[in-house]
Amino acid sequence: MITRFFNALGGALLSFFQYLGELVLLAADTFRCVFTHKLRWKLFLDQIVEIGLLSQLVVVITGGVYRRRLRGSNLLSI
């Protein structure tokens, strides 16, 4: 019984430290790339357009669905 407890605790602790280490490596790589590489403005702006403007349809549809569901359940009194 106590062995199972320590095994479960050790597994969770090892998983947490593995996640934390991967997060530190990702942050270090991100900062290194931000400060050492030249920013490609055309690619940067193309990605903003792709993510921002072209996702407006998804936002409108999702908002409409939620508004309709809230209105149907009388939680929205507008």
PELIN-V91830 format. One record per pair of residues at least 12 apart in sequence whose ideal C-beta (glycine too) atoms are under 10 Angstrom apart, sorted by the first residue. I is the first residue (numbers start at 1). J is the second residue. Records with the same first field share a line. If there is no record, write none. Layout:
# PELIN-V91830
I->J + J
This chain:
# PELIN-V91830
none
